[in-house]
Amino acid sequence: MGVALLVLVFWTCLLLVAHTYVLFPVLLGWLAQGRHQNADVYGPATDDLPAVDILLAAHNEEAVIEQKVRSTFATTYPLDRLRLLVGSDNSSDQTNALLAKLATEFPELRFEAYTQRTGKPTVIENLAQLASAPVLVLTDANVFFAPDTLYELVKHFRHERIGLVGGHIINPEHRAEGISGQEKAYLERENLMKFQEGVLWGAMMGAFGGCFAVRRACYHPAPASFLVDDFYITMAVLRDGYQAINELDAVCYEDVSDHLPEEFRRKARISAGNFQNLAEFRALLGPAWGGVAFAWWSHKVLRWLTPHLLLVLLAATLGIVLLGGGWFYQLALAGQLALPALLWLDAALGRLGFHGRLLRFITHFYSMNAALLLGWWRYMRGIKTTVWQPTQRNQQAR
């Protein structure tokens, strides 16, 4: 392979990574200036607010399930148009007992206890078959609603072309020695980008699974073998020709992992599911899909392929240097080798009680890309199970 071809590979990989992480977010912000969210909404006090069924799959959630139920019913949304349907996926702790107690207090709560693990997509699909409301809200046990969250989600369904509305999940930042600060920054950026995609093209690239609403008429459940049902449901809405948007006023709160190994495990699982969705919705990458395809490529596909691009970039740089490339490529090679080494520096300094925010962002970036690569490998080998374990909760108290 000649130097010219290696140089082309180098710059192509570099520009693709820069596009998904830097150029696309900047372009979104520029294009979305002066654009506004859908204004064809239900008023908060109108009599025609639609009925809502909230679907929740739970497994061993005794630490959060009571707070979840109480935050759900402490709502401004009319309770006579609201039901909470919970499927307990073979919980072995006090989740079922707590739900049974709460059901006596909240008549709008219905729950089923499964005696065998089935996986989240199957639980949600079973609950969806029990639902009768025109709007479904899918949520997680550790995501707590504000009083007006449900209204802010549901108000948009007055517009007949809107099929899905994502919530604005906010994470607390726990401790400097953990990674919650980096996760918080990542989520804030993702919320804004998804809002801008919705404003520009009605094509938010994947609702956060912890809180989103979908019109039941265009709801398609994820296959039982799929690991990431929220992204599947969003893309199915777009494939049907409906819009998916993000509502920043639909605020809810999620306690995230402060531990890198725990977040790595979660990201690797999500990554495997991402590649399932990439195969399923690859047709939406074609130019005929316009803004949907551009956002799909820019926001997600290139992001998921970044670890592959980084490895190819490293190989191309090494090849250029070995073939006599100039000082720029020698410097680029040194940088590519030095940046991952900073993970060890971050870990060593952390043991001494020093937690540099920049170093922690570098650790977070490379660790999460390693999780993406592991998830891709698991996908290539074949998904064995969709059974999940909940992420550690309430870590600020640990």
KEBALUM-495255 format. One record per residue: residue in one letter; x, y, z of N, C-alpha, C in turn. Coordinates in steps of 0.02 Angstrom, whole numbers, plus 50000, padded with zeros to 5 digits. Atoms other than C-alpha are relative to their C-alpha. Layout:
<rs>
AXYZXYZXYZ...
</rs>
This chain:
<rs>
M500434994050000500005000050000500455006250000G499594994150006500795016449945499855005250052V500094994749951501025031650054499395004249984A500574995850019499715041449955499344996950023L500625003349978498375028449991499945000050075L500014999849926498855027650175499815006950025V500184993149981498745046550185499255001249990L500724999450012496995045750109499604996550055V500345003749946496475032650236500055003950066F499884996149939497235043150377499505005750005W500434994149997496265058850333499264998349998T500705002250002494655049650294499774997950070C500195002349932494635041150465499985005850049L499984994349954495135057050555499405004649990L500564995650013493785067350470499344996950020L500625003349980492435054350502499915000250076V500044999649927492845053850688499865007350021A500114993049984492935072850693499285002149983H500684998250019491265073950603499494997950053T500515002449953490285063250726500075003350069Y499904997349933491065070950883500025007650002V499904992849999491375089050832499585003649947L500304996250055490755094650661499244999550000F500735000850002489005087250668499655003850057P500324996049947488575094550841500025007549985V499954992950016489205111650783499515001849944L500474998850055488205110350621499284999950025L500675000349973486645105350717499825006650035G500134993849965486795120550829499895005949953W500074994550048487005132050680499354999549962L500625000950039485555124750580499385001150043A500594999649957484385124650730499875006950028Q500114993249976484605143050769499355002949972G500634996950020482925151650766499444995149985R500535005050011481975135250744499664998550066H500395001049939480595130950867499694993050001Q500335006449990479815115350939499285000249975N500705000550020478105109350882499555004050047A500454995749961476775121750940499284997649999D500685002750004475225111350897499914995050056V500005004249940474975104551073499345000550038Y500564999749953473625100451199500165005050055G499924995649942473355113551333499994995950064P499955004049938473715107951513499334998750034A500645000749966471905110151569499444997949954T500535001950048470985103851415499704993250017D500365006249986469705089951425500174994449951D499875005150051470375080951272500704996950005L499355003449990472055075451344499894992549993P500115007150011472255057351288500174995750061A499835004949948472305042351403500714997449989V499305002150003474045035851443500094993650040D499775006049964474705018651489500765000250006I499284999849987476435018651568500244992850009L499755006849999477445002751540500694999850033L499385000449962478834997551659500204992750011A499715006549986479914981851660500485000750059A499604999449940480724978851829500304993250019H499695006049973481954966251899500435002050060N499634998749938482554967152080500135007550010E499974992849995482164985652098499745002450068E500274998149935481734986152284500275006750025A499704993849977482915000952310499645006249973V500274994150033481945012352193499264999549982I500665001050029480245004952150499475004350034E500514996049966479245014152284500065007449980Q499914993150022480005031052239499765000849928K500224999750070479665027052056499245000649996V500735000050003477825023452085499725006650027R500264993849970477555038552197500155006049956S499854994350044478445050452077499554999949938T500435000750059477365043651935499305002950014F500684997749985475715047352023499985006950032A499984993149976476285063952096500045004649939T499994996850066475825071451928499425004949992T500544995550018474805085651858499544996949948Y500425003250051474125073651726499394996950034P500615002749969472315068351760500074992550015L499915007049980472385051951858499484995449969D500525004250031470765045951779500174998249928R499775001750067471715045151613500694996850001L499335002449990473245036551680500004993150032R499885006549969473785018551716500754998649998L499315002349997475465011551769499994992449999L499975007350009475764993751706500724997750011V499335002249982477254984951785500064992549990G499845007150006478004968251737500644998650040S499425001849959479164961051871500304993649972D499685005550037480384949851778500374995350048N499735004949954480624935951906500445003250053S499634996649947481194947952043500064995450061S499885004349942481964938852192500085003950064D499954996049940482024953452313499305002150022Q500654997849975480594963652389499605004149950T500354996150051480044971552224499264998249997N500705002250007478454961152211499585002050061A500364998349938477964963952393499865007550002L500104992850000478204982652376499475002149949L500514998450051477174983152215499304998150024A500665002249974475764973352297499745005050051K500204995049950475744985752441499795006549967L500144993750034475785000752325499364999649959A500615000850040474364993652219499375001250042T500584998649956473204995052370499915007550011E500034992749990473635013552383499845003649935F500114996850065473605017552197499604995349955P500415004450042472155009452103500195000249926E499794999650070472925015151939500614995749985L499415004350008474385003151967499784992849988R500105007150013474314985751889500694996849992F499355003350011475744973351899499924992649994E499965007250010476154955851844500694997650022A499375002849977477494944951924500154993849958Y499815005750042478394933151803500444995350041T499635004949962479114917151873500644997749965Q499385001550037480464915551739500245006449966R499724994350034481664928451667499844999649925T500174999850071481104933851493500395005349962G499674994450034482084949851456499535005949992K500404993950002481494967851445499555000549940P500454999350058480824967751265499374995750007T500585004449993479684952951304499525002650053V500434997249947479054960751466499615006049973I500334994150027478684977251378499464998149950E500505002050049477784968451236499394996950034N500565002749963476714958651359499575005550031L500374994449971476244974851446499645004049945A500314996250055475894983451279499364996649976Q500615003650020474634969751238499435001150049L500514998549950473724974051399499775007349996A500154992850003473734992651358499435001349952S500554998050044472235001151281500015007449984A499984992750009472695019651289500325001649933P499694998050064473155029051128500725002250006V499304997949989474805034651206500324995350051L499615004249955476105023351286500615003950023V499394997149973477485029651400500434994350026L499535005249978478985018051422500515003250046T499574997049950480075020951573500384994550037D499605004549959481355013051690499885001350074A500154999549929481245009951876500405005550035N499584995049966482655021951920499945007049970V500114993450030481975036651818499385003050033F500544997049960480905048351923499735006249965F500334994650035479645060251847499935006250043A500244993849969479355078451889499245000249993P500744999850003477515083151916499725001049930D500284998550067477295089551737500334995949945T499655003950051478375076551647499524996849951L500465003650044476915066451579499645004949954Y500344995250043475995081851516500475002449945E499534997450050477555088551429500154994949946L499915005250050477775071851341499394999349955V500615001950036475975069051291499715005949960K500314994250033475515086851238500115000149925H499834999650072476345084551068499584995549956F500375004750042475205070551011499375002949970R500544996650036473905083150959500205000849926H499754999750069475015084850803500014992949972E500125006850023474515069750700500614996649970R499405003150030476235067150621500534998350052I499515001649948477165065850786499844993250029G500115006849977477375047650833500364998350064L499615001649940478645048250975500305006450029V499724994249965479215060951105500464997550055G499525001949950480785058751209500015004750059G499944995949941481025064951386500715002750009H499364996749985482425075751455500254997250067I499745003349940483365064651577500605003850026I499464996549967484505073451700500344995350050N499615004249954485895064351793500315004350054P499614996649949486615069651960500744998449992E499285001450000488495071151975500194998350072H499895002549933489085061052124500665002150030R499354999049969490925060852163500535001149946A499474998650048492505067252078500384993749980E499625006050015493295049952089499634995249953G500395004350045491895042051986499975003049930I500074997750069491335044551806499325003349989S500664997150009489615051951840500035007049970G499924993450031490265069351793500054999549925Q499935000950072490755062951622499354997449968E500645002450025489115053551600499495005649998K500464994349998488155069151651500135004749940A499834995650056489085079751522499794996849934Y500195003650061488805066451388499245000349990L500735000150007486935065451424499735006949984E500234993250015486715084351423500105001649926R499864998850071487535085151252499524996049956E500455004350039486485070651187499295002850000N500674997149996484865078651249499925005949952L500034994150044485255094751156500024997949927M499965002250070485755085850995499354996849978K500625003350019484175075350996499435005149993F500494994650008483125090951024500095003549933Q499864996550062483975099450877499824995749939E500195004550054483735084150765499245000049991G500734999950004481885084250807499745006449970V500214993550026481715102750771500145000549925L499804999350070482625101450605499644995149953W500245005250047482005085050531499454995550029G500465004649968480785077250655500314993150007A499635006450003482125063750669500494999550058M499585001349942482785062250846500294993049994M499675006450008484065048150840499994995950064G500065004649944483425036750976499805003550065A500214997449935482435041151131500404996650055F499715003249941483235038051299499484995350029G500495005049980482425021951357499685001250067G500284998849934482135028551532499375004050001C500604995850001480745040351477499855002349930F500254997450063479835042351313499284997749990A500705001550015478065042351245499944998449926V500095002050069477475034051085499264999149986R500695000850022475835034550990499884992549988R500095007250004475115016951005499864997849928A500165001850070474535017350823500634998749959C499385001250037476355017650765500534996850044Y499545003549956477125007650906500154993049972H499785006650022478134992650847500474997250053P499565002749948478864981650984500644997349970A499375002950021480674976550971499944992450001P499995007349997480934958150928500304997650067A499785002749936481234947251081500754999150004S499275001050001483044944551027500395006450002F499654993650002483454963151025500155002550071L499784997649935484424970951168499795007150015V500154992849991483994989351140499335001549968D500674999250027482134991551122499825007349987D500184993050009482055010551140500215002649931F499774997850066483095013550984499604996849944Y500405003550050482135000450887499325003649992I500664996950003480465008650932500045006849966T499934993450032481105025950882500094999449925M499875000650072481775020350714499404997149962A500615002750032480195010450677499495005649989V500444994250009479195026550704500225004149939L499744996250057480325035650580499894996349934R500105004050060480205021350455499275000249976D500704999450017478315022950462499815006949973G500144993350025478455041250411499775004950052Y500184995449946478055048750581500635003750024Q499454996249972479125061450673500164997650071A499775001349932480155058250830500365006350024I499714993849975480595073450936500204999250074N499805000049930481385077351105499725006350033E500304994449963480485088351232500435001550062L499554998349946481715097151347499645002050064D500384998349940480325102451466499714993750035A500235006249969479875084151500500564997250043V499425001549959481145083151640499884994050045C500015005449951481505067451739500734998750022Y499355000749967482955061651847500204992750005E499755006849999484035046151835500664999750039D499375001149964485365039951955500444995449957V499575003850045486835033951848500574996850038S499435003449970488315022851883500585004750009D499394996349988489835030851962500614995749989H499455004850004490885015351931500134998249927L499825001350070491815013051767499854992849979P500175006850022491664993851763499254998949990E500735000850006489784994951791499755003449936E500224996450061489565007951652500274996649938F499715003750056490724998051538499554994149982R500445005750012489614982751559499355002149966R500634997650029488054992851519500105002349928K499874997450067488835001451367500144994249951A499855005650045489484984851296499354996549981R500645003250016487734977551308499605004249951I500354995550045486974992851225500314999849931S499655000250065488304992151089499804994049959A500225006050036487844974351042499305001149971G500674998550024486034980051028500005005349945N499964994950052486544995150924500124996949931F499855003050065487254984050788499424995649976Q500625003350022485654973750788499555005149965N500434994850030484714989950752500295002649935L499694997850062485974995150621499834995449942A500195004850052485634979250524499265000649982E500724999750012483754981150545499795006249961F500224993750030483634999350491500515002849951R499494997750046485055000250365499705003649939A500314996750058483815005450229499915007550011L500104992949985483575022150318500645004049992L499374996550012485395026350280500045002649928G499994998050069484975029050097499835007449991P500114992950011484925046650022499275002049994A500714998450006483055045549993499695002150066W500274998349933482805047650181500225006850024G499844993149985483585064950181500305001250069G499754998349934483795072250354500044994150048V499985006049958483405055650437500664996349987A499395003550017484855047450344500625003850023F499424996049980486045061950377500114999550076A499935000649928485685061550564500194993050022W499875007149986485735042450567500744998549990W499295000850013487465042250488500435003950050S499564995349964488175057250580499994998950075H500065000349927487515054850756500144993050027K499975006749971487475036050776500494995349964V499605005250033488275025150642500755001550004L499294998349995489935034450637500244999650072R499825000549929489925035350827500134992750019W499915007149984489715016450839500614997149966L499425002550037491095013850710500655003550020T499404996349981492315025750796500574995550024P499425004249981493345011850880500334996649941H499715002950060493575003550711500405005349961L499654994650035494045020250633500655001850035L499394998449963495305023650772500544994849989L499505005350013496145006850744500285000549930V499764999250069496235009450556500445006349995L499594993949999496885027150587500694998650028L499355001749970498265020350699500434995949952A499635004250047498755007050571500255004249941A499794995850057498795019950430500565004750020T499474995549977499845032050533500664996350008L499405004049992501075018350578500304998449932G499755001550067501205013350395500335006049967I499714993950029501535031350341500695001450030V499364998649966502905033450472500534995049978L499525005150021503735016950424500245001049929L499814998850070503735022350242500325006849990G499634993750004504615038550284499585006250004G500434994149994503165050250323500345005450042G499694994349967503595067550389499845000750073W500064998949928503595075050562499275000350023F500714999649979501705078050562499724993150017Y500275006649988501305059650550500374996550057Q499645002549941502665055250676499685002750064L500334997049943501855067450795499304997050011A500675003049996500125060350755500044993050030L499915006749972500765042850795500155000350074A499844999249929501515048550958499385001850041G500614998049965499865056751006499514994250008Q500475005749997498835041350964500234994750050L499755004849951499965030651072499995002950071A499964996949934500095043151215499325000950032L500664998749970498245047051237499724994050037P500245005749960497715029251284500424998750062A499575001149942499225028451401499785004450059L500244995649947498425042751499499484996650044L500465003849958497135030251560500364997250061W499605002749945498505022251665500195005650048L499834994349958499035039351727499415002150042D500614998249964497245043551775499874995150057A500115005149949497095027051869500505000750057A499484999449949498755029551959499895006250044L500134994049961498355047352010499374999350043G500605001149961496625041852065500134996350064R499835003749939497395029652188500365004550051L499674995249955498375044452259499525005650022G500494995149979496775054552279499935006049955F500064994450047496975066052128499564997849942H500485001750052495545066152004499935005849951G500014994850050495885077051853499414999149952R500605000650041494315080851755500164998449927L499815001350070495195081151585500234992849992L499775006950003496065064651620499414995250004R500585004449993494405057151673499594999849936F500365000050064493605062551508500364995649949I499625004450045495015053851413499884992750018T500165006949978494745038151518499314998049977H500705001450019492875039151485499954998849925F500045000650073493115041451296500274993349977Y499705006250024494285026851270499664993850030S500355005849970493375015351392499344998649965M500645001050032491705018251309500084997749928N499885002650067492455015451137500234992750003A499835007149991493204999151201499364996050012A500645003449990491444994551259499624999349934L500315000450067490794998551084500304994349960L499665005350038492094986951009499824993150027L500205006449970491674973051132499294998349981G500705001250020489824975151094499954997749928W499995002150071490174973850907500224992749994W499745006850002491164957850937499474995050024R500535004449976489744950351038499444999449949Y500515000350052488524954950901500224995349944M499755004250054489624946650770499994992650019R500015006949977489694930850875499294997450011G500705001949989487804930850901499785001450070I500274998349934486734937451043499704993750031K500225006249967486434923451168499375001050043T500564998849955485174931551288499855007450004T500204993049989484194947551317499865001350073V500104999149928484084945051505500515005050025W499574994549977484804960151595500035000250076Q499954998449929485414965051768500005007650007P500024992749993484984982651828500665002750023T499404996549978486404994951850499945001850073Q500014998149929486904998852029499675006750009R500404994049989485735012052099500245003950062N499924995949940485825026252225500725000350023Q499305000549982487705027152220500265006250037Q499784994249962487805044452295500004998550074A500035001849929487405035952459500524994850018R499535005449988488775022852443500645002750031
</rs>
